[in-house]
């Protein structure tokens, strides 16, 4: 089962992903894509850590997501990726301008063949106005394209709003 959970900031998407992972009855690996670059992000990471069961394994990978998934996904395991938009930010801000194309392609190639259960969390950012800056516009565009591609490869897609899950594809 592959699940994509989308939602705005503080919409409840990560909490829903954690509930689904816990309810899977499988061993869980939490694959974090963020890096603590400032005090606010450090606090966000600490908040997420405090909610996770101690028995869950943790893998931190801000760039090579497909490689990390290939190493961790297996039958009888649930891998929770939080989150795709932080991963996208890391790629778009990297010095190597080809990194995004390489890593995105690798993820989309690998996604259909991964064993076990996979839960992917991502921020839905396309509901607002078109940003002024070039990088911001590219981020919104690439996030939208990424979400469409990942949604096609997933069995279930859920939008969270105000802590409420709205199934878009498949059922909860």
C-alpha positions in Angstrom: 0.0 0.0 0.0 1.3 3.4 -1.0 -0.3 6.5 0.6 0.2 10.1 -0.1 -1.0 12.5 2.5 -1.3 16.2 1.5 -2.3 19.3 3.5 -1.3 22.7 4.5 0.9 23.7 7.4 -0.5 22.4 10.7 -3.3 20.6 8.9 -2.8 17.3 10.8 -1.1 15.5 7.9 1.8 14.2 9.9 -0.4 13.2 12.8 -2.6 11.2 10.4 0.5 9.6 8.8 1.8 8.6 12.2 -1.6 7.1 13.2 -1.8 5.1 10.0 1.8 3.9 10.4 1.1 2.8 14.0 -2.2 1.1 13.0 -0.4 -0.8 10.2 0.9 -3.4 12.8 4.2 -3.4 11.0 7.7 -2.3 12.0 7.9 1.4 11.3 10.8 3.4 9.9 10.4 7.2 10.0 12.3 8.7 7.1 12.9 12.4 7.9 13.9 14.8 5.1 14.4 18.0 7.1 17.5 19.5 8.4 17.7 21.7 11.5 19.0 25.0 10.0 17.6 27.3 12.6 16.0 27.3 16.1 12.4 27.2 14.7 13.1 24.2 12.6 14.9 22.5 15.5 11.8 23.0 17.6 9.6 21.5 14.8 11.8 18.5 14.6 11.7 18.1 18.4 7.9 18.3 18.3 7.7 15.5 15.7 10.2 13.4 17.6 8.2 13.7 20.9 5.1 12.2 19.2 6.8 9.2 17.7 7.0 5.8 19.5 10.5 5.0 20.7 10.3 1.6 18.9 10.2 3.3 15.5 13.5 3.4 13.7 14.7 6.8 12.3 16.5 7.5 9.1 17.5 11.1 8.2 18.0 11.8 4.5 17.6 15.3 3.1 18.7 14.5 -0.5 19.0 10.9 -1.6 15.4 9.9 -0.7 15.1 7.1 -3.3 18.4 5.5 -2.1 17.1 5.7 1.5 13.8 4.1 0.5 15.6 1.4 -1.4 17.6 0.5 1.7 14.7 0.6 4.2 11.6 -0.6 2.4 10.9 -4.3 2.7 7.9 -6.6 3.2 6.5 -6.4 6.7 7.7 -2.8 7.2 6.0 0.6 7.0 8.2 3.5 5.9 6.8 7.0 6.7 8.4 9.8 4.7 8.0 13.3 6.2 8.1 15.3 4.1 8.3 15.5 0.3 8.2 19.3 0.2 11.2 19.7 2.5 13.0 17.2 0.3 12.1 19.3 -2.7 13.3 22.4 -1.0 16.7 20.7 -0.3 17.0 19.7 -3.9 16.0 23.1 -5.4 18.4 25.0 -3.1 21.4 22.6 -3.7 24.4 24.0 -5.6 24.2 21.1 -8.1 21.3 22.3 -10.4 21.0 18.8 -11.9 20.3 17.2 -8.5 16.6 17.9 -8.6 16.1 16.2 -12.0 18.3 13.2 -11.0 16.7 12.6 -7.6 13.1 13.2 -8.7 13.6 10.8 -11.6 15.1 8.2 -9.3 12.2 8.4 -6.9 9.6 8.1 -9.6 11.4 5.1 -11.1 11.7 3.3 -7.8 8.3 4.2 -6.2 6.2 1.5 -8.0 8.5 -1.4 -7.1 9.1 -0.7 -3.4 8.0 -3.5 -1.1 6.1 -3.1 2.1 3.9 -0.1 3.1 4.8 3.4 2.3 3.3 6.6 3.6 4.4 9.9 2.1 3.6 13.3 3.6 3.8 16.6 1.7 2.6 20.2 2.0 -0.1 21.3 -0.5 1.2 24.7 -1.5 -0.7 25.3 -4.7 -3.9 26.8 -3.2 -2.5 30.3 -2.8 -1.5 33.2 -5.1 1.4 32.8 -7.5 4.6 33.8 -5.6 6.7 36.8 -6.8 10.1 35.2 -6.7 11.5 32.9 -9.3 12.6 30.2 -6.9 9.3 30.4 -5.0 7.3 30.0 -8.3 9.5 27.1 -9.3 9.0 25.4 -5.9 5.2 25.7 -6.2 5.3 24.4 -9.8 7.6 21.5 -9.0 5.6 20.6 -5.9 2.4 20.4 -7.9 4.1 18.2 -10.5 5.6 16.0 -7.9 2.3 15.6 -6.1 0.6 14.6 -9.4 3.2 12.1 -10.2 3.4 10.6 -6.7 -0.5 10.5 -6.5 -0.6 8.4 -9.7 1.8 5.9 -8.2 -0.1 5.7 -4.9 -3.0 3.5 -4.0 -4.4 6.1 -1.6 -4.3 9.9 -1.5 -5.7 11.9 1.4 -6.0 15.6 1.8 -6.0 16.9 5.4 -7.8 20.1 6.4 -8.3 21.2 10.0 -7.2 17.7 11.2 -9.9 16.0 9.1 -8.8 13.5 6.5 -10.5 13.8 3.1 -9.8 10.7 0.9 -9.2 11.7 -2.7 -8.2 8.3 -4.0 -8.8 5.0 -2.2 -10.3 4.8 1.2 -9.1 5.2 4.8 
